Amino acid sequence: MHDFDHQHIYKWLAAAYLAEVTGDDDAALNNYQAIVDQGESPLLEEALNRVAFLCIRTGDSNAAMLALTVLAELNPMYQTTLDQFKKVA
């Protein structure tokens, strides 16, 4: 197996996906947070997207708002989603 720079974040992503499908939202969020804590990475946007989704689903609107705000700063495509969420949160 080849070692590559971002191997650890892909392991966290796989663990987060597995946690989500088994219903362990806390473990999923912890793994996504580990990716976010790394800063700029190929998986930052995906991790923030999943954090926002899980936080909305579990009712943590403050964390969802933060994730969506960062997403909108990274990619303007999320600005509409953020604006709509602000109206209902």
SULZI-V513710 format. One record per helix or strand of 2 or more residues. SS is the DSSP state (A for helix, B for strand). FROM is the first residue (numbers start at 0). TO is the last residue. If there is no record, write none. Layout:
ss->(SS/SS)
from->(FROM/FROM)
to->(TO/TO)
This chain:
ss->(A/A/A/A/A)
from->(6/24/43/60/75)
to->(20/36/57/73/87)
